[in-house]
Amino acid sequence: MTPRLSYADWLIESRARKLIVRWGDWRDMRDDFAWDIPECFNIAERCCDSWAALDAGRVALTHVAQNGAADDWSFGDLKAASDRLATVLRARGLGKGDRIAVFLGQGPEVLITHFAAYKLGAVVLPLFTLFGADALFYRLSDSGARVVVTDAQNTEKLTEIRDALPDLAEVYSTSPIDTARDFWAEIDAADPLPRPDVTLAEDPAVMIYTSGTTGPPKGVLHAHRFLLGHLPCVETYNEDFPQAGDKGWTPADWAWIGGLMDLALPFLYFGVPIVSHRMRKFDADAAYRLIAAHRIRNLFMPPTALKLLRQSDAPADDVQIRSIGSGGESLGAGLLGWAREVLGVDVNEFYGQTECNLVLSSVAGAMAVKPGSMGQPIPGHDVAIIDAHGNPSPPGEMGEIAVRTGDPVMFLSYWNLPDKTAAKFDQDWMRTGDLAVRDTDGYFTFASRDDDVITSAGYRIGPSEIENCLQTHPDVAMAAVVGVPDPLRTEAVKAFVVLRAGANEAGMADQLIQLVRDRISPHVAPRLVEFVDELPMTATGKIMRRELREPDAP
């Protein structure tokens, strides 16, 4: 019988996994830090199986349904289900390096599929449930995904594109449906996996697509070790994490690197329970109720969610929040002050991107916070400002944020794009494409992007995919998409559209917005559409989006 850990013993084991050995002054933590990446490492073993071996009954996840009903999943439950799913997938020929797509919202099935894939040495492809047919088709075809795990509602989205996906062998649905295999029935009928495959820390584990300014989204391939690379920030933004009573939740979908790696998997690595709840649209009052009802103490909150919490009249008296992390855009002194006064907690901001996440942070418990600043390099990460030639820039001079190569959190490559992968690196640095200034105290302050990526409600949105979609409408001759200032979302997506001669503008804006919602995803659909006679172009025919972002554009 599997032994049960006392709470004190769990805390000892959990804190033994910490990478930051001494909590205190930021400079001391950086000086004391040293990576120790094992040759063999597997995310499922660390986040699930190792805890199940110590205490199979310990709660790993509480899933809260739409009606508020809560269902606890222990580490033993997740291990047993993922072992059986791994047997199911192996019987279908899945193995090392194969891509397995997870097209689900937050819930136990997501974790079970992740862990099963890792046990086979396969690569998980998280997909956002709001993706439409075009966005799905591109990612599934480009990745060559062999399997999709989804639910009955989203299975319908796959119907119209499945015949055009020759690599897609199987679709599993978490609820019974004629057009897909029954996820739970096949798990129940399977034997446990005799033993997981051994994976190296450098073996591929996860691929997340990210948007750029030109061309379609790129698949960012990460190794198993990237989980370890996230831990120093998770330990610090949660202020000497883990502690007794900690429990985490984020409204950010686990299909994105923020929801998955800023909270979900790192918390399970430490044996800290998490809550899953599918919010199609963030509701501040419902979030407060969830936090209070389930005694959630640790949050990763995208900036837009924090702004909506601030606008809510819901009382915060019943919530007992210990830590909040946020990233993606600057919060400002007003929002930081509100959180401190109303929620009784400092919001710790951090910076990263899909290719190299969580490398800068501002942590109130370990440094003097400068509002507007992203903070300093997190222990274990070497971050600099470099110039156009790849040389470090002096304090006070604007340049590009760069991370020294060899960082465990850094991506392996862009999927099937060796030229774009090579272009991301310059000498000993990985370029982020973001411009900033570093002051004499070592604090980084974001200035701007050096490209046209739009930051809206915490999402990084590339214009190219939206423009291509708009131009499929028979009445659209040309389209350009930019971000414009928005008080809630930081930026709103705006489309400038040139219609073909004779086309009628009446009702066209709503048609185009709906087209993008249906074919790509509601979260990237334009909120504003402006019809223009022509777009500003360079002599070589490139759209000058910078001019379109001017207040009096076009």
Helices and strands as residue ranges (DSSP letters): H 7-16, H 26-32, H 43-44, I 45-49, H 50-54, E 59-64, E 70-74, H 75-91, E 99-102, H 108-119, E 123-126, H 133-143, E 147-150, H 152-162, E 170-173, E 181-182, H 183-189, E 204-210, E 218-223, H 226-237, E 248-249, H 257-259, I 260-264, H 265-269, E 274-277, H 284-293, E 298-300, H 303-311, E 323-327, H 333-338, I 339-343, E 347-353, E 356-362, E 376-377, E 383-386, E 399-404, E 413-414, H 418-423, E 425-426, E 429-438, E 444-449, E 454-456, E 459-461, H 463-470, E 476-486, E 490-499, H 508-519, G 522-524, E 528-531, H 545-548
